[in-house]
Amino acid sequence: MPTYFQYWGKAKRDPEQPGADYHLLPYHCLDVAAVGYLLLDPNKPLTQDLADFLDIKPAQLRVIWAFCLALHDLGKFASAFQQLYPNGYKALQQPNRVKTYDGRDYRHDRMGLYFWEQSKTVIMTALLRETECSPREQEIAADTFLVLMDCVLGHHGQPVDKNDSRSIKRFTETHNLADSQQFILEVADYLKPALPLDKLLSKEWRRRLEQVSWQFAGIAVLADWVGSDRHFFHYCDAPKPLEEYWPIALNNAQSALANTDLHRQPDVLPFSSVRELFGFDPTPLQAWAETVPLSQSPQLFILEDVTGAGKTEAALTLTHRLMQSGIADGFYFGLPTMATSNAMFSRVADHYHKMLAWQDDQQPSIVLAHGAREMNQRFREAILASGVSDTDYDRSDISATAQCNQWLADSRKKALLAPVGVGTIDQALLAVLPRRHQSLRLLGLNRKVLIFDEVHAADEYMLELLESLLALHFSQGGSAILLTATLSLKQRERLCNVWLKSACLPQNVLQKSDFPLATQVSPDPDSPVVEQPLASRASVSREVSVTQLTSFDACLQVLFGAVEAGQCVVWVRNTVNDAIEAFDVVRSRMMNPDDCLLFHSRFVLADRKQKEDLVLATFGKEAKAADRRGKVLIATQVFQESLDADADVMISDLCPIDDLIQRTGRLHRHTRNVLGGYQQDCNDARQPPVLYLHAPVWDDTPEADWLSRDFQPTQFVYRSPGRLWLGLRVLRELGAIRMPAQARELIEAVYSEEAQSQIPASMQKMEDEYVGNALGTSAKAKSNLIDWQHYGYSDRSAKGWHEDRTDISTRYSDRETVEVLLVRETKAGQLVPWIDDPRFAVALSTVKVAKTTYADKLIPIPNHLQPALGVLQQRYRQTEFMTVWLPESDTNFTYHSTTGLCECHTQEV
């Protein structure tokens, strides 16, 4: 038998378990190659798309890819790696003295690159032996082939660092190279990959290969994970010819993939009509969505309409039709917050089985893209790995099975691989950031429709990431649907032009300023942009009068007047501290203090979820009149971002006009009859809605401190007093918020270039600083992005790659935030998470706060409890990167389930 059978690739921690103690390296390489071979079945749309793009036959691509995957673990032929085996069986080759394996800086993927560089001439000579080519052409071909090798060698989720790979020689022995070459040549002789020399020599073809290398890298990670599952790929330490093991590997790969949903393509059920699928007559937007002609090319839709116009159903209708037309296989619905994701998950879970199905009448997987709350009972996760870990080589070089278990245990990430996913937009945006397993996220988005809700909420940082993702998604043949109620003309034009630029079409100046409006962008050179004004139903048209309050006491007077009248009141404040201040005052004056609720972001997740449930029970659609009577909610921006609530009376601190429109959407949100109960599309029996706006005294020629004089926290949050002044000006002029009639007028009165030229001179310096900060934010986002347009999957595509556990944020903040884990001390002197839960104790006991303002000022765990802290961090590995806080030992800050994390001088509850 060849000497390359003297190397192990997988080993058990417990040698007393029955069966072989190790899996020979050649077999593991073929296991992974077999999985990749099946994943690129020539009949799959993904394989056909890749082959068409590269202008080669799907069957040819499949064999080339299987060959490449067989080389993914070349680095394990190094003696330094082989020394890691704990038992030293005589059947294995015995390494001599070499440099000790270094899994942090010189792990086996870099060693694989070394073996490739040393062997590429021999390999390319063998692969091209039936083709006449000069040494120079062979060198060019090898350089192009390295694009694929980068994909397979980077199978641990990030590209291989090519810096100083020559130093890896110290970790190897001469026979390692000879054995690896022998293995490679025998695999090539058996699989017979047909390399297209003319294409390997083409610069344009290399550019195309680099463009799709991100997909190949994701497939490599997935193949390695599946091929490392010991439940299907049983360890084998008995040498046998490769041609005998290959059928075994294929059979095992078939069984492993059959245990998942990730390789199956669901059937698309026929689309009929909105009426038949949803059970109601379509709104004007939904009627457009079910009839608009669709292109067979990637297309972008931007749907602008008021709350209640049915944007979600319109998006699902378009998605269903796109899938039925064969240009998409699934979809991912991204929302701005976890709370909105939870709500949308339930809506999509009720409907998606009318869109997709397996041939065996089972439902395709639907995954919720965050793991902070117990999953819905209908939720069925796709399972790849069994939970049994291989030997750990180094924390930065853990085994494929261990990585698979860790990654897939986080449903936020797995949501992108399932046919249907719902979650935060962040999970999709991470596909364009240099973070470990980015390529797997990108693979999960392939042939999916991306649906993003409330895109108006994206700041300049997130908008840059979104633009890059949209462009990359277009380049992969994907479509996208963006939903919004308050998008400025400038933003809409910017997003449309991303799509046009990706299609190499001229930039477009949009013509329509109507609202509601549906915009369709496709690569059709004759009609790339179609803007369709839409009608609006009378039931969702509304007018909310605006009354200004200029003092805290005036707000209290309105609030208590409403309580006395039996109404429910919401006061939305701009900062947590302002909300706590108002809560303390209001609660202290109420006959029943428990009738006043507080809702903000500085609660641990468990308490926040309880707050959400209580707010919805009191202010939600189905809340009864008795539940609502005399209730008060003091909240921050989280109220407008996440809750489908309904207030009789609303007070709001002055904020940007688009945010104010969102807040106003929670005022008389649900029509109520004379008994105070919800009744769909009835004439609301309450008095006409009034928004009480807490804002500075109006001044036509304001001084620079117009806002900061009495509203310093508001200026601290929003930074542009000039834009707030513009918003207040248009509200005073119009006297009301009229939707949809004046939606565009309200937005453009603040965000158009003409409006911003009218900012008072006294505020211009602050506006210039605001614009400068926005440009800096945009530059920061661009510097963080992977450069997928100029480089393929390689270390050149980013300045550096981040571990999965480190933070490379999808949202910008110049105030760094930190996750704080609250703990309690038990009678036995142990530290345990604040919330006792068998599965999510850490997540439910965590709150995210500003680093310098709060986290850095929390008193550290006392010295006598440091051993207990160590035990806690050993049990919950994720806590290593959190601030662990014991509230009972802190004299500066406190935590209470009613008020959240606050300073100790805040009134105790």
Secondary structure as the mmCIF struct_conf table of DSSP 4:
data_model
#
loop_
_struct_conf.conf_type_id
_struct_conf.id
_struct_conf.beg_label_comp_id
_struct_conf.beg_label_asym_id
_struct_conf.beg_label_seq_id
_struct_conf.end_label_comp_id
_struct_conf.end_label_asym_id
_struct_conf.end_label_seq_id
HELX_RH_3T_P HELX_RH_3T_P1 THR A 3 GLN A 6
STRN STRN1 TRP A 8 ALA A 11
BEND BEND1 ARG A 13 ARG A 13
TURN_TY1_P TURN_TY1_P1 PRO A 15 GLU A 16
BEND BEND2 GLN A 17 GLY A 19
BEND BEND3 ASP A 21 ASP A 21
STRN STRN2 TYR A 22 LEU A 24
HELX_RH_AL_P HELX_RH_AL_P1 LEU A 25 LEU A 39
TURN_TY1_P TURN_TY1_P2 LEU A 40 LEU A 40
TURN_TY1_P TURN_TY1_P3 PRO A 42 ASN A 43
BEND BEND4 LYS A 44 LYS A 44
HELX_RH_AL_P HELX_RH_AL_P2 PRO A 45 LEU A 54
TURN_TY1_P TURN_TY1_P4 ASP A 55 ASP A 55
BEND BEND5 ILE A 56 ILE A 56
HELX_RH_AL_P HELX_RH_AL_P3 PRO A 58 ALA A 70
TURN_TY1_P TURN_TY1_P5 LEU A 71 ASP A 73
HELX_RH_3T_P HELX_RH_3T_P2 LEU A 74 PHE A 77
BEND BEND6 ALA A 78 ALA A 78
HELX_RH_AL_P HELX_RH_AL_P4 SER A 79 GLN A 82
TURN_TY1_P TURN_TY1_P6 GLN A 83 LEU A 84
BEND BEND7 PRO A 86 ASN A 87
TURN_TY1_P TURN_TY1_P7 LYS A 90 ALA A 91
BEND BEND8 LEU A 92 LEU A 92
BEND BEND9 ARG A 97 ARG A 97
HELX_LH_PP_P HELX_LH_PP_P1 LYS A 99 TYR A 101
STRN STRN3 ASP A 102 ASP A 102
TURN_TY1_P TURN_TY1_P8 GLY A 103 ASP A 105
STRN STRN4 TYR A 106 TYR A 106
HELX_RH_AL_P HELX_RH_AL_P5 HIS A 108 LEU A 127
TURN_TY1_P TURN_TY1_P9 LEU A 128 GLU A 130
BEND BEND10 THR A 131 THR A 131
HELX_RH_AL_P HELX_RH_AL_P6 PRO A 135 LEU A 153
TURN_TY1_P TURN_TY1_P10 GLY A 154 HIS A 156
BEND BEND11 GLY A 157 GLN A 158
HELX_LH_PP_P HELX_LH_PP_P2 PRO A 159 ASP A 161
TURN_TY1_P TURN_TY1_P11 ASN A 163 ASP A 164
HELX_RH_3T_P HELX_RH_3T_P3 SER A 165 PHE A 171
HELX_RH_AL_P HELX_RH_AL_P7 THR A 174 LEU A 191
HELX_RH_AL_P HELX_RH_AL_P8 LEU A 197 LEU A 200
TURN_TY1_P TURN_TY1_P12 LEU A 201 LEU A 201
HELX_RH_AL_P HELX_RH_AL_P9 LYS A 203 VAL A 226
TURN_TY1_P TURN_TY1_P13 GLY A 227 SER A 228
TURN_TY1_P TURN_TY1_P14 ARG A 230 PHE A 232
BEND BEND12 PHE A 233 PHE A 233
BEND BEND13 ALA A 238 ALA A 238
HELX_RH_AL_P HELX_RH_AL_P10 LEU A 242 ALA A 258
TURN_TY1_P TURN_TY1_P15 ASN A 259 ASN A 259
BEND BEND14 ASP A 261 ASP A 261
TURN_TY1_P TURN_TY1_P16 LEU A 262 HIS A 263
HELX_LH_PP_P HELX_LH_PP_P3 PRO A 266 PRO A 266
STRN STRN5 ASP A 267 VAL A 268
HELX_LH_PP_P HELX_LH_PP_P4 LEU A 269 PHE A 271
HELX_RH_AL_P HELX_RH_AL_P11 VAL A 274 PHE A 278
BEND BEND15 GLY A 279 PHE A 280
HELX_LH_PP_P HELX_LH_PP_P5 ASP A 281 THR A 283
HELX_RH_AL_P HELX_RH_AL_P12 PRO A 284 ALA A 289
TURN_TY1_P TURN_TY1_P17 GLU A 290 THR A 291
BEND BEND16 VAL A 292 VAL A 292
BEND BEND17 GLN A 296 SER A 297
STRN STRN6 LEU A 300 GLU A 304
TURN_TY1_P TURN_TY1_P18 THR A 307 GLY A 308
BEND BEND18 ALA A 309 ALA A 309
HELX_RH_AL_P HELX_RH_AL_P13 LYS A 311 GLN A 324
TURN_TY1_P TURN_TY1_P19 SER A 325 GLY A 326
BEND BEND19 ILE A 327 ILE A 327
BEND BEND20 ASP A 329 ASP A 329
STRN STRN7 GLY A 330 LEU A 335
BEND BEND21 PRO A 336 THR A 337
HELX_RH_AL_P HELX_RH_AL_P14 MET A 338 HIS A 351
HELX_RH_3T_P HELX_RH_3T_P4 TYR A 352 LYS A 354
TURN_TY1_P TURN_TY1_P20 MET A 355 MET A 355
STRN STRN8 LEU A 356 ALA A 357
TURN_TY1_P TURN_TY1_P21 GLN A 359 ASP A 360
BEND BEND22 ASP A 361 ASP A 361
HELX_LH_PP_P HELX_LH_PP_P6 GLN A 362 SER A 365
STRN STRN9 ILE A 366 ALA A 369
BEND BEND23 ALA A 372 ARG A 373
HELX_LH_PP_P HELX_LH_PP_P7 GLU A 374 ASN A 376
TURN_TY1_P TURN_TY1_P22 GLN A 377 ARG A 378
BEND BEND24 GLY A 387 GLY A 387
TURN_TY1_P TURN_TY1_P23 ARG A 395 SER A 396
BEND BEND25 ASP A 397 ASP A 397
HELX_RH_AL_P HELX_RH_AL_P15 ALA A 400 LEU A 408
TURN_TY1_P TURN_TY1_P24 ALA A 409 ALA A 409
BEND BEND26 ASP A 410 ASP A 410
HELX_RH_AL_P HELX_RH_AL_P16 SER A 411 LYS A 414
TURN_TY1_P TURN_TY1_P25 ALA A 415 LEU A 417
BEND BEND27 ALA A 418 PRO A 419
STRN STRN10 VAL A 420 THR A 424
HELX_RH_AL_P HELX_RH_AL_P17 ILE A 425 LEU A 429
HELX_RH_3T_P HELX_RH_3T_P5 LEU A 430 VAL A 432
BEND BEND28 LEU A 433 LEU A 433
STRN STRN11 ARG A 435 ARG A 435
TURN_TY1_P TURN_TY1_P26 ARG A 436 HIS A 437
HELX_RH_AL_P HELX_RH_AL_P18 GLN A 438 LEU A 445
TURN_TY1_P TURN_TY1_P27 ASN A 446 ARG A 447
STRN STRN12 LYS A 448 PHE A 452
BEND BEND29 ASP A 453 ASP A 453
HELX_RH_3T_P HELX_RH_3T_P6 VAL A 455 ALA A 457
HELX_RH_AL_P HELX_RH_AL_P19 GLU A 460 SER A 475
TURN_TY1_P TURN_TY1_P28 GLN A 476 GLY A 477
STRN STRN13 SER A 479 THR A 484
BEND BEND30 ALA A 485 THR A 486
HELX_RH_AL_P HELX_RH_AL_P20 LEU A 489 SER A 502
TURN_TY1_P TURN_TY1_P29 ALA A 503 CYS A 504
BEND BEND31 PHE A 515 PRO A 516
STRN STRN14 LEU A 517 VAL A 521
BEND BEND32 PRO A 523 PRO A 523
BEND BEND33 PRO A 525 SER A 527
STRN STRN15 VAL A 529 PRO A 533
HELX_RH_3T_P HELX_RH_3T_P7 ALA A 538 VAL A 540
STRN STRN16 ARG A 542 LEU A 549
BEND BEND34 SER A 551 SER A 551
HELX_RH_AL_P HELX_RH_AL_P21 PHE A 552 GLU A 564
TURN_TY1_P TURN_TY1_P30 ALA A 565 GLY A 566
STRN STRN17 VAL A 569 VAL A 572
BEND BEND35 ASN A 574 THR A 575
HELX_RH_AL_P HELX_RH_AL_P22 VAL A 576 ARG A 589
BEND BEND36 MET A 590 ASN A 592
HELX_RH_3T_P HELX_RH_3T_P8 PRO A 593 ASP A 595
STRN STRN18 CYS A 596 PHE A 599
BEND BEND37 SER A 601 SER A 601
BEND BEND38 PHE A 603 PHE A 603
HELX_RH_AL_P HELX_RH_AL_P23 LEU A 605 PHE A 619
STRN STRN19 GLY A 620 GLY A 620
TURN_TY1_P TURN_TY1_P31 LYS A 621 GLU A 622
HELX_RH_AL_P HELX_RH_AL_P24 ALA A 625 ARG A 628
TURN_TY1_P TURN_TY1_P32 ARG A 629 GLY A 630
STRN STRN20 VAL A 632 ALA A 635
TURN_TY1_P TURN_TY1_P33 GLN A 637 GLN A 637
HELX_RH_AL_P HELX_RH_AL_P25 VAL A 638 SER A 642
STRN STRN21 ALA A 645 ALA A 645
STRN STRN22 ALA A 647 ALA A 647
BEND BEND39 ASP A 648 ASP A 648
STRN STRN23 VAL A 649 ASP A 653
HELX_RH_AL_P HELX_RH_AL_P26 ILE A 657 THR A 664
TURN_TY1_P TURN_TY1_P34 GLY A 665 ARG A 666
STRN STRN24 LEU A 667 LEU A 667
BEND BEND40 HIS A 668 HIS A 668
BEND BEND41 HIS A 670 HIS A 670
STRN STRN25 ARG A 672 ARG A 672
TURN_TY1_P TURN_TY1_P35 VAL A 674 LEU A 675
BEND BEND42 GLY A 676 GLY A 676
STRN STRN26 TYR A 678 TYR A 678
TURN_TY1_P TURN_TY1_P36 GLN A 680 ASP A 681
HELX_LH_PP_P HELX_LH_PP_P8 CYS A 682 ASP A 684
BEND BEND43 ARG A 686 ARG A 686
HELX_LH_PP_P HELX_LH_PP_P9 GLN A 687 PRO A 689
STRN STRN27 VAL A 690 HIS A 694
HELX_LH_PP_P HELX_LH_PP_P10 PRO A 696 TRP A 698
BEND BEND44 ASP A 700 THR A 701
TURN_TY1_P TURN_TY1_P37 ALA A 704 ASP A 710
HELX_RH_AL_P HELX_RH_AL_P27 GLN A 712 TYR A 718
HELX_RH_AL_P HELX_RH_AL_P28 PRO A 721 LEU A 734
STRN STRN28 ALA A 736 MET A 739
TURN_TY1_P TURN_TY1_P38 PRO A 740 GLN A 742
HELX_RH_AL_P HELX_RH_AL_P29 ALA A 743 TYR A 751
BEND BEND45 SER A 752 SER A 752
HELX_RH_AL_P HELX_RH_AL_P30 GLU A 753 GLN A 756
TURN_TY1_P TURN_TY1_P39 SER A 757 GLN A 758
BEND BEND46 ILE A 759 ILE A 759
HELX_RH_3T_P HELX_RH_3T_P9 ALA A 761 MET A 763
HELX_RH_AL_P HELX_RH_AL_P31 GLN A 764 ASN A 784
BEND BEND47 LEU A 785 LEU A 785
TURN_TY1_P TURN_TY1_P40 TRP A 788 HIS A 790
BEND BEND48 TYR A 793 SER A 794
HELX_RH_3T_P HELX_RH_3T_P10 ASP A 795 SER A 797
BEND BEND49 ALA A 798 LYS A 799
STRN STRN29 HIS A 802 HIS A 802
TURN_TY1_P TURN_TY1_P41 ASP A 804 ARG A 805
BEND BEND50 THR A 806 THR A 806
BEND BEND51 THR A 810 ARG A 811
BEND BEND52 ASP A 814 ARG A 815
STRN STRN30 THR A 817 GLU A 825
TURN_TY1_P TURN_TY1_P42 LYS A 827 ALA A 828
BEND BEND53 GLY A 829 GLY A 829
STRN STRN31 LEU A 831 PRO A 833
BEND BEND54 TRP A 834 ILE A 835
TURN_TY1_P TURN_TY1_P43 PRO A 838 PHE A 840
HELX_RH_AL_P HELX_RH_AL_P32 ALA A 841 LEU A 844
TURN_TY1_P TURN_TY1_P44 SER A 845 SER A 845
STRN STRN32 THR A 846 ALA A 850
TURN_TY1_P TURN_TY1_P45 LYS A 851 TYR A 854
HELX_RH_3T_P HELX_RH_3T_P11 ALA A 855 LYS A 857
BEND BEND55 LEU A 858 LEU A 858
HELX_LH_PP_P HELX_LH_PP_P11 ILE A 859 PRO A 862
HELX_RH_3T_P HELX_RH_3T_P12 ASN A 863 LEU A 865
HELX_RH_AL_P HELX_RH_AL_P33 GLN A 866 ARG A 875
BEND BEND56 TYR A 876 TYR A 876
HELX_RH_3T_P HELX_RH_3T_P13 ARG A 877 PHE A 881
BEND BEND57 MET A 882 MET A 882
STRN STRN33 THR A 883 TRP A 885
HELX_RH_3T_P HELX_RH_3T_P14 PRO A 887 SER A 889
BEND BEND58 THR A 891 ASN A 892
STRN STRN34 PHE A 893 HIS A 896
TURN_TY1_P TURN_TY1_P46 SER A 897 THR A 899
STRN STRN35 GLY A 900 GLU A 903
TURN_TY1_P TURN_TY1_P47 CYS A 904 HIS A 905
BEND BEND59 THR A 906 THR A 906
HELX_LH_PP_P HELX_LH_PP_P12 GLN A 907 GLU A 908
#
